[in-house]
Amino acid sequence: MGHEVWFAIPSASPEMCRRNLPLWKERGYRIALLQDRVRFEAPEADRVLRVDDYRGWAWAVNRLCREVVPGSASLVVTGGDDMRPDPNHWAGQLAEQFHSRFADGFGVMQPHGDGYLRAPHYCGSPFFGRRWIDTMYGGRGPVFDGYYHNWCDNEIYWVARCMGALWSRADLSHYHEHFTRLPREQGEFRAKIDGRDRADCRLYLSRAWTGFPGHEPIGGGRPLDLSPLEADTARLAEAHWVNLYASDLLNRSWTGRAREALEGCRSRGFARVALYGAGKHTRGLGSVLIDPPVRVECIIDDDERLHGSRLWNYPIVSREEALGRQPGAVVLSSNSIEPRLWDNSAVFRDAGIPVVRMYDGRGDVWFGDAA
């Protein structure tokens, strides 16, 4: 008997659905869609729930699993409309593999082949077994629905892993067409998510420190062993909180970090540097960049719309153009997306150009192996 596998997501983007839902359909998934104020036709969707009171991604996932996806579905995968299915497996094949690992359906399987934005440390597009869906959080749904959008994927990862119910698979890949990967207009929805990030991050930290209260499945019998979380060195939420919301507590302002980074470049003999990032962080460095201790050759940004313009009278260029200018070092200038800039700066490291991090995950300026 074949397994019924559903892809269940909220979406407010007709464009993303037109681009990606056919890919899921071709792989054999049935599709459940939740729409809020943005209503549109989605011919690939088998079922559509339209609501007027959108309360966030986690709430939408639980509602889709509870009210829209039929109980006959043995496996449900979620994520976002910017996710693509693994191109090398059919839905039924993955269901067979899942149930060979979790025969009772109590488990979470996360493709981690696409490591963008440190994805192997969370569950951004997880498969949930039927028993996980029906029993977790006291039967309220597969995820904790107190999050609006961010950090719920971190709780999924750690709750499943600490219960011995996570299958992290580097051999499977859900390509994430994240907005930072392909810069595009984000509009009202992106602003709403960013506006809720502080509360979501604080919620995650408080829940992680207290053992994710209320996660217990109906019937119990699955202890939560927090030792893997306690031994974790990535500490994504902690680093995010310190870098974005608590720098004043450490008396390490953006300008203070920038001065330390540029002075460190000067002392190491890097007389010409490029800053990577033309966002809010760099825009706040005017007092440093008006008279820097080294020559700032250019500012790098991945948004093509900014190329050819100037910030603090420095040209904004692509990575390729910056590489041609042969700076002595590249300084990452972002407190919120530094891990992404670090990944994208591999082209400089491969060329032998040192890359300096103002926030290395612990809040320190880091020069790597630079002499």
The 8 nearest C-alpha neighbors of each residue, nearest first, counted from 0:
[[1, 2, 3, 91, 95, 73, 94, 71],
 [2, 0, 3, 91, 95, 94, 4, 92],
 [1, 3, 91, 73, 4, 94, 0, 72],
 [2, 4, 72, 73, 1, 5, 74, 71],
 [5, 3, 74, 28, 72, 75, 2, 90],
 [6, 4, 29, 75, 28, 30, 7, 76],
 [5, 7, 30, 76, 77, 75, 29, 28],
 [6, 8, 31, 77, 30, 32, 5, 76],
 [9, 7, 32, 77, 79, 78, 33, 10],
 [10, 8, 33, 32, 34, 59, 56, 79],
 [11, 9, 12, 34, 80, 33, 8, 32],
 [10, 12, 37, 34, 13, 35, 9, 38],
 [11, 13, 14, 15, 10, 16, 80, 37],
 [14, 12, 16, 15, 17, 39, 11, 41],
 [15, 13, 17, 12, 16, 18, 19, 11],
 [14, 16, 18, 12, 17, 13, 80, 19],
 [17, 15, 13, 20, 19, 18, 14, 80],
 [18, 16, 14, 15, 19, 13, 20, 21],
 [17, 19, 15, 16, 14, 20, 21, 22],
 [18, 20, 16, 22, 21, 17, 15, 83],
 [19, 21, 16, 23, 22, 17, 24, 18],
 [22, 20, 24, 23, 19, 25, 43, 18],
 [23, 21, 25, 20, 19, 24, 26, 84],
 [24, 22, 26, 20, 21, 25, 28, 84],
 [23, 25, 21, 28, 27, 26, 22, 20],
 [24, 26, 22, 23, 27, 21, 28, 89],
 [25, 27, 89, 23, 24, 90, 28, 22],
 [28, 26, 90, 24, 25, 89, 29, 23],
 [29, 27, 24, 5, 4, 23, 90, 26],
 [28, 30, 5, 6, 45, 4, 24, 27],
 [29, 31, 44, 6, 45, 5, 7, 28],
 [32, 30, 7, 46, 47, 44, 45, 6],
 [31, 33, 47, 8, 9, 7, 48, 46],
 [34, 32, 9, 48, 47, 49, 10, 8],
 [35, 33, 49, 10, 9, 38, 11, 48],
 [34, 36, 50, 37, 51, 49, 53, 38],
 [37, 35, 38, 51, 34, 50, 11, 49],
 [38, 36, 11, 35, 34, 39, 12, 10],
 [37, 39, 36, 34, 35, 40, 11, 49],
 [40, 38, 41, 13, 37, 34, 12, 11],
 [39, 41, 42, 38, 13, 44, 43, 47],
 [40, 42, 43, 44, 39, 16, 17, 13],
 [43, 41, 44, 40, 45, 17, 21, 20],
 [42, 44, 41, 21, 20, 45, 24, 30],
 [45, 43, 30, 46, 42, 41, 31, 32],
 [46, 44, 30, 31, 29, 43, 47, 42],
 [45, 47, 31, 44, 32, 30, 48, 67],
 [48, 46, 32, 33, 31, 49, 44, 45],
 [47, 49, 33, 32, 34, 50, 46, 67],
 [50, 48, 34, 33, 35, 47, 51, 38],
 [51, 49, 35, 52, 34, 48, 53, 33],
 [50, 52, 35, 53, 36, 49, 34, 54],
 [53, 51, 50, 54, 35, 36, 55, 49],
 [54, 52, 55, 35, 51, 50, 59, 58],
 [55, 53, 58, 52, 147, 59, 56, 57],
 [54, 56, 147, 58, 148, 57, 53, 59],
 [55, 57, 59, 148, 58, 147, 60, 9],
 [56, 58, 144, 60, 59, 55, 146, 142],
 [57, 59, 144, 61, 55, 56, 60, 54],
 [58, 60, 56, 62, 57, 61, 63, 55],
 [61, 59, 57, 63, 62, 58, 64, 56],
 [62, 60, 140, 64, 58, 59, 63, 65],
 [61, 63, 65, 59, 64, 60, 66, 58],
 [64, 62, 67, 60, 66, 65, 61, 59],
 [65, 63, 61, 68, 62, 66, 67, 60],
 [64, 66, 62, 63, 61, 67, 68, 140],
 [67, 65, 63, 62, 64, 68, 69, 61],
 [66, 68, 63, 64, 69, 65, 31, 46],
 [67, 69, 64, 63, 66, 31, 70, 65],
 [70, 68, 71, 72, 67, 66, 64, 65],
 [69, 71, 72, 68, 73, 129, 65, 64],
 [70, 72, 69, 73, 3, 68, 2, 129],
 [73, 71, 3, 70, 74, 4, 69, 5],
 [72, 74, 129, 3, 128, 71, 2, 4],
 [73, 75, 128, 4, 72, 127, 129, 126],
 [76, 74, 5, 127, 126, 4, 6, 77],
 [77, 75, 126, 6, 125, 127, 5, 7],
 [76, 78, 7, 124, 8, 6, 125, 75],
 [79, 77, 124, 123, 8, 82, 125, 76],
 [78, 80, 81, 82, 8, 77, 9, 10],
 [79, 81, 82, 15, 16, 10, 19, 8],
 [82, 80, 176, 79, 175, 15, 177, 83],
 [83, 81, 175, 80, 79, 174, 176, 173],
 [82, 84, 174, 173, 19, 175, 85, 81],
 [85, 83, 173, 23, 86, 82, 22, 174],
 [84, 86, 172, 173, 87, 171, 88, 83],
 [87, 85, 84, 88, 26, 172, 89, 83],
 [86, 88, 85, 89, 171, 84, 26, 172],
 [89, 87, 86, 85, 92, 90, 93, 26],
 [88, 90, 26, 92, 91, 27, 93, 87],
 [91, 89, 27, 93, 92, 28, 26, 94],
 [90, 92, 94, 89, 93, 2, 95, 1],
 [93, 91, 95, 89, 94, 90, 88, 96],
 [92, 94, 96, 90, 95, 91, 97, 89],
 [95, 93, 97, 91, 92, 96, 98, 90],
 [94, 96, 92, 98, 93, 97, 99, 91],
 [97, 95, 93, 99, 94, 98, 92, 100],
 [98, 96, 94, 100, 99, 95, 101, 93],
 [99, 97, 101, 102, 100, 95, 96, 94],
 [98, 100, 96, 97, 102, 101, 95, 94],
 [101, 99, 98, 97, 102, 96, 166, 106],
 [102, 100, 98, 104, 103, 99, 97, 106],
 [101, 103, 98, 104, 99, 100, 105, 97],
 [104, 102, 101, 105, 130, 98, 128, 106],
 [103, 105, 128, 130, 101, 129, 102, 106],
 [106, 104, 131, 130, 128, 103, 101, 129],
 [105, 107, 164, 128, 104, 101, 131, 165],
 [108, 106, 127, 165, 126, 164, 166, 125],
 [107, 109, 166, 126, 125, 165, 167, 106],
 [108, 110, 125, 167, 122, 168, 111, 126],
 [111, 109, 171, 168, 172, 112, 169, 173],
 [112, 110, 169, 119, 113, 168, 172, 109],
 [111, 113, 172, 169, 171, 170, 110, 114],
 [112, 114, 172, 111, 115, 174, 173, 118],
 [115, 113, 118, 117, 119, 112, 111, 116],
 [114, 116, 117, 118, 113, 339, 175, 342],
 [117, 115, 118, 339, 114, 338, 342, 336],
 [118, 116, 115, 114, 119, 120, 338, 121],
 [117, 119, 114, 120, 116, 115, 121, 111],
 [120, 118, 111, 117, 121, 114, 122, 167],
 [121, 119, 118, 117, 122, 156, 153, 233],
 [122, 120, 153, 156, 152, 119, 118, 123],
 [123, 121, 152, 156, 125, 124, 109, 155],
 [122, 124, 152, 78, 121, 125, 118, 109],
 [125, 123, 78, 77, 122, 109, 76, 126],
 [126, 124, 109, 76, 122, 108, 77, 123],
 [125, 127, 76, 108, 75, 107, 109, 74],
 [128, 126, 107, 75, 74, 76, 131, 106],
 [129, 127, 104, 74, 131, 105, 106, 130],
 [130, 128, 73, 132, 104, 131, 74, 133],
 [129, 131, 105, 104, 133, 132, 128, 134],
 [132, 130, 105, 128, 129, 134, 135, 133],
 [133, 131, 141, 129, 130, 140, 134, 135],
 [134, 132, 130, 138, 131, 129, 135, 140],
 [133, 135, 138, 216, 217, 131, 132, 130],
 [136, 134, 216, 138, 137, 131, 141, 140],
 [137, 135, 214, 215, 138, 139, 216, 213],
 [136, 138, 217, 216, 135, 139, 134, 215],
 [137, 139, 134, 135, 136, 133, 140, 217],
 [140, 138, 136, 137, 135, 141, 61, 134],
 [139, 141, 61, 132, 138, 142, 135, 136],
 [140, 142, 132, 135, 131, 61, 136, 143],
 [143, 141, 140, 144, 57, 61, 155, 136],
 [144, 142, 145, 57, 136, 151, 146, 141],
 [143, 145, 57, 58, 146, 142, 61, 147],
 [144, 146, 143, 147, 57, 58, 202, 199],
 [147, 145, 144, 199, 148, 151, 57, 149],
 [146, 148, 55, 56, 57, 149, 145, 54],
 [149, 147, 56, 146, 55, 192, 57, 151],
 [148, 150, 151, 199, 196, 147, 146, 152],
 [151, 149, 153, 152, 200, 199, 203, 154],
 [150, 152, 154, 153, 149, 146, 155, 148],
 [151, 153, 122, 155, 150, 123, 154, 121],
 [154, 152, 121, 150, 156, 151, 155, 157],
 [153, 155, 151, 157, 156, 152, 158, 150],
 [156, 154, 152, 158, 153, 157, 159, 122],
 [157, 155, 121, 153, 122, 154, 159, 158],
 [156, 158, 160, 154, 159, 155, 161, 153],
 [157, 159, 161, 155, 160, 156, 154, 162],
 [160, 158, 164, 165, 162, 157, 156, 161],
 [161, 159, 165, 157, 163, 162, 158, 164],
 [160, 162, 224, 158, 223, 163, 159, 225],
 [161, 163, 223, 159, 160, 164, 158, 222],
 [164, 162, 160, 161, 165, 159, 223, 224],
 [163, 165, 106, 159, 162, 160, 107, 166],
 [166, 164, 160, 107, 159, 108, 163, 106],
 [165, 167, 108, 168, 107, 109, 164, 106],
 [168, 166, 109, 108, 165, 110, 111, 169],
 [169, 167, 110, 170, 111, 171, 109, 166],
 [168, 170, 112, 111, 171, 110, 167, 172],
 [171, 169, 168, 112, 172, 110, 111, 167],
 [172, 170, 110, 112, 169, 168, 85, 111],
 [171, 173, 112, 85, 110, 113, 111, 174],
 [172, 174, 84, 85, 83, 175, 82, 110],
 [173, 175, 83, 113, 82, 172, 176, 84],
 [176, 174, 82, 177, 81, 173, 83, 113],
 [175, 177, 81, 82, 174, 180, 178, 181],
 [178, 176, 180, 175, 179, 81, 181, 82],
 [177, 179, 180, 181, 182, 183, 176, 185],
 [180, 178, 182, 177, 181, 183, 176, 339],
 [181, 179, 177, 178, 182, 176, 175, 301],
 [180, 182, 178, 179, 183, 177, 176, 302],
 [183, 181, 179, 178, 302, 180, 184, 301],
 [184, 182, 185, 181, 178, 179, 302, 180],
 [183, 185, 186, 182, 178, 189, 187, 181],
 [186, 184, 189, 183, 187, 188, 190, 178],
 [185, 187, 188, 189, 184, 190, 191, 183],
 [186, 188, 190, 189, 191, 185, 192, 184],
 [189, 187, 191, 190, 186, 192, 185, 11],
 [190, 188, 192, 185, 191, 187, 186, 193],
 [191, 189, 193, 187, 188, 192, 194, 186],
 [190, 192, 194, 188, 189, 193, 187, 195],
 [193, 191, 189, 195, 194, 190, 196, 188],
 [194, 192, 196, 190, 195, 191, 189, 197],
 [193, 195, 191, 192, 196, 190, 197, 189],
 [196, 194, 192, 193, 198, 197, 199, 191],
 [197, 195, 199, 193, 198, 194, 200, 149],
 [196, 198, 200, 199, 195, 201, 194, 244],
 [199, 197, 201, 200, 196, 195, 202, 146],
 [200, 198, 196, 202, 197, 201, 146, 149],
 [201, 199, 203, 197, 202, 198, 196, 150],
 [200, 202, 198, 204, 203, 199, 197, 205],
 [203, 201, 199, 205, 200, 204, 198, 206],
 [202, 204, 200, 206, 201, 205, 207, 199],
 [205, 203, 207, 201, 206, 202, 208, 200],
 [204, 206, 202, 208, 203, 207, 201, 209],
 [207, 205, 211, 203, 209, 208, 204, 210],
 [206, 208, 204, 210, 211, 209, 205, 203],
 [207, 209, 205, 206, 210, 204, 211, 203],
 [210, 208, 206, 207, 211, 205, 212, 204],
 [209, 211, 207, 212, 208, 206, 225, 223],
 [212, 210, 206, 207, 209, 214, 213, 158],
 [213, 211, 214, 210, 206, 209, 215, 207],
 [212, 214, 215, 136, 211, 137, 143, 216],
 [215, 213, 136, 212, 211, 135, 216, 137],
 [214, 216, 136, 213, 137, 135, 219, 217],
 [217, 215, 135, 134, 137, 219, 136, 218],
 [216, 218, 134, 137, 219, 138, 135, 215],
 [217, 219, 216, 220, 134, 215, 137, 221],
 [220, 218, 216, 217, 221, 215, 222, 137],
 [219, 221, 222, 218, 216, 217, 215, 223],
 [220, 222, 219, 162, 223, 216, 215, 163],
 [223, 221, 162, 224, 220, 219, 161, 215],
 [222, 224, 162, 161, 225, 221, 158, 210],
 [225, 223, 161, 226, 222, 162, 227, 163],
 [224, 226, 228, 227, 161, 223, 229, 210],
 [225, 227, 229, 228, 224, 230, 161, 231],
 [228, 226, 230, 229, 225, 231, 161, 224],
 [229, 227, 231, 225, 230, 226, 157, 161],
 [228, 230, 226, 227, 231, 225, 232, 208],
 [231, 229, 227, 228, 226, 232, 225, 233],
 [232, 230, 228, 229, 233, 227, 234, 226],
 [231, 233, 234, 230, 229, 235, 228, 360],
 [232, 234, 235, 231, 360, 120, 238, 236],
 [235, 233, 237, 232, 236, 238, 231, 360],
 [234, 236, 238, 233, 237, 239, 360, 120],
 [237, 235, 239, 238, 234, 240, 200, 204],
 [236, 238, 240, 234, 239, 235, 241, 204],
 [237, 239, 360, 241, 235, 240, 236, 242],
 [240, 238, 236, 242, 237, 241, 243, 235],
 [241, 239, 237, 244, 243, 238, 242, 236],
 [240, 242, 245, 238, 239, 243, 244, 246],
 [243, 241, 239, 334, 240, 246, 238, 244],
 [242, 244, 240, 241, 239, 335, 334, 245],
 [243, 245, 240, 241, 242, 246, 197, 239],
 [244, 246, 241, 247, 248, 240, 243, 242],
 [247, 245, 249, 248, 251, 241, 242, 252],
 [248, 246, 250, 249, 245, 251, 252, 244],
 [249, 247, 246, 245, 250, 251, 241, 244],
 [248, 250, 251, 247, 246, 245, 252, 241],
 [251, 249, 247, 248, 252, 246, 255, 245],
 [250, 252, 249, 246, 255, 247, 256, 253],
 [253, 251, 255, 254, 246, 250, 256, 247],
 [252, 254, 256, 255, 257, 251, 280, 284],
 [253, 255, 257, 252, 256, 284, 258, 287],
 [256, 254, 252, 258, 253, 257, 251, 259],
 [255, 257, 259, 253, 254, 258, 357, 260],
 [258, 256, 254, 260, 259, 255, 261, 253],
 [259, 257, 255, 261, 260, 256, 262, 254],
 [258, 260, 256, 262, 257, 261, 263, 255],
 [259, 261, 263, 257, 258, 262, 256, 264],
 [260, 262, 264, 258, 263, 259, 257, 265],
 [263, 261, 265, 259, 264, 260, 258, 292],
 [262, 264, 260, 266, 261, 265, 259, 267],
 [265, 263, 261, 269, 267, 262, 266, 260],
 [264, 266, 262, 268, 267, 269, 263, 270],
 [267, 265, 263, 268, 264, 262, 269, 261],
 [268, 266, 264, 265, 269, 370, 263, 369],
 [267, 269, 265, 266, 270, 264, 327, 370],
 [270, 268, 327, 264, 265, 271, 267, 328],
 [269, 271, 293, 268, 265, 294, 327, 272],
 [272, 270, 294, 327, 326, 269, 295, 293],
 [273, 271, 328, 326, 295, 327, 329, 296],
 [272, 274, 329, 297, 296, 295, 298, 326],
 [273, 275, 298, 330, 329, 331, 299, 332],
 [276, 274, 299, 331, 332, 298, 330, 300],
 [277, 275, 300, 332, 278, 299, 333, 274],
 [278, 276, 281, 300, 298, 299, 282, 275],
 [279, 277, 280, 276, 281, 282, 333, 332],
 [278, 280, 282, 281, 283, 277, 333, 276],
 [279, 281, 283, 333, 282, 278, 332, 334],
 [282, 280, 283, 284, 277, 279, 278, 332],
 [281, 283, 279, 280, 284, 278, 285, 277],
 [282, 284, 281, 280, 285, 279, 253, 254],
 [285, 283, 281, 287, 286, 282, 254, 288],
 [284, 286, 288, 287, 283, 289, 282, 311],
 [285, 287, 284, 289, 288, 254, 290, 283],
 [288, 286, 285, 284, 289, 291, 290, 254],
 [287, 289, 291, 285, 290, 286, 284, 311],
 [288, 290, 287, 286, 285, 291, 311, 284],
 [289, 291, 288, 287, 292, 286, 293, 285],
 [292, 290, 288, 293, 287, 289, 294, 261],
 [291, 293, 262, 261, 265, 290, 294, 258],
 [294, 292, 270, 291, 265, 271, 295, 261],
 [293, 295, 271, 296, 270, 272, 291, 292],
 [296, 294, 272, 273, 297, 271, 293, 274],
 [295, 297, 273, 272, 294, 271, 326, 313],
 [296, 298, 273, 314, 313, 295, 315, 299],
 [299, 297, 315, 274, 273, 275, 314, 316],
 [298, 300, 275, 316, 317, 315, 276, 274],
 [299, 301, 276, 302, 277, 317, 275, 316],
 [300, 302, 303, 317, 299, 318, 182, 276],
 [303, 301, 304, 300, 182, 305, 306, 317],
 [304, 302, 306, 305, 301, 317, 300, 182],
 [303, 305, 302, 306, 307, 308, 301, 182],
 [306, 304, 303, 308, 302, 307, 315, 300],
 [307, 305, 316, 315, 303, 308, 304, 317],
 [306, 308, 315, 305, 316, 314, 309, 304],
 [307, 309, 306, 315, 305, 314, 310, 316],
 [310, 308, 314, 313, 312, 315, 311, 307],
 [309, 311, 312, 313, 314, 315, 308, 277],
 [312, 310, 313, 309, 285, 288, 289, 282],
 [313, 311, 310, 309, 314, 308, 315, 297],
 [312, 314, 309, 310, 297, 311, 298, 315],
 [315, 313, 309, 297, 308, 298, 316, 307],
 [316, 314, 298, 306, 309, 299, 308, 307],
 [315, 317, 306, 299, 320, 314, 298, 300],
 [318, 316, 320, 319, 299, 300, 301, 321],
 [317, 319, 321, 320, 299, 322, 316, 300],
 [318, 320, 322, 317, 321, 323, 316, 346],
 [321, 319, 323, 317, 322, 318, 316, 324],
 [322, 320, 318, 324, 323, 319, 317, 316],
 [321, 323, 319, 325, 320, 324, 318, 347],
 [322, 324, 320, 321, 325, 319, 326, 318],
 [323, 325, 321, 322, 326, 320, 296, 297],
 [326, 324, 322, 323, 327, 321, 352, 328],
 [327, 325, 272, 271, 328, 324, 273, 329],
 [326, 328, 269, 271, 272, 352, 325, 270],
 [329, 327, 272, 353, 326, 352, 354, 269],
 [328, 330, 354, 273, 272, 274, 355, 353],
 [331, 329, 355, 274, 354, 275, 332, 273],
 [332, 330, 275, 356, 274, 355, 333, 329],
 [333, 331, 276, 275, 281, 274, 330, 280],
 [334, 332, 337, 280, 335, 336, 331, 276],
 [333, 335, 242, 337, 243, 336, 358, 280],
 [334, 336, 333, 243, 337, 239, 242, 338],
 [337, 335, 339, 338, 333, 334, 340, 116],
 [336, 338, 340, 333, 339, 334, 335, 341],
 [339, 337, 341, 340, 336, 342, 116, 117],
 [340, 338, 342, 341, 337, 336, 116, 343],
 [341, 339, 343, 337, 342, 338, 344, 336],
 [340, 342, 338, 344, 339, 343, 337, 345],
 [343, 341, 339, 340, 344, 345, 338, 115],
 [342, 344, 340, 341, 345, 339, 346, 338],
 [343, 345, 341, 346, 342, 347, 340, 348],
 [346, 344, 348, 347, 343, 342, 349, 341],
 [345, 347, 349, 344, 348, 350, 343, 318],
 [348, 346, 350, 352, 349, 345, 344, 351],
 [347, 349, 351, 345, 352, 350, 346, 353],
 [348, 350, 346, 347, 351, 345, 352, 344],
 [351, 349, 347, 348, 352, 346, 322, 345],
 [350, 352, 348, 349, 353, 347, 346, 328],
 [351, 353, 348, 347, 328, 350, 327, 354],
 [354, 352, 328, 348, 369, 351, 329, 355],
 [355, 353, 329, 330, 328, 352, 348, 356],
 [354, 356, 330, 366, 365, 331, 329, 353],
 [357, 355, 365, 358, 331, 364, 359, 330],
 [356, 358, 364, 256, 365, 363, 359, 260],
 [359, 357, 362, 363, 356, 364, 360, 334],
 [358, 360, 361, 363, 356, 362, 365, 357],
 [361, 359, 238, 358, 362, 233, 363, 235],
 [360, 362, 359, 363, 238, 358, 241, 242],
 [363, 361, 358, 360, 359, 242, 364, 241],
 [364, 362, 358, 359, 361, 365, 357, 360],
 [363, 365, 357, 358, 356, 260, 359, 256],
 [364, 366, 356, 367, 355, 359, 363, 357],
 [367, 365, 355, 369, 368, 356, 364, 354],
 [368, 366, 369, 365, 355, 354, 353, 356],
 [367, 369, 370, 366, 353, 365, 354, 355],
 [370, 368, 367, 366, 353, 267, 354, 355],
 [369, 267, 368, 366, 268, 367, 353, 266]]
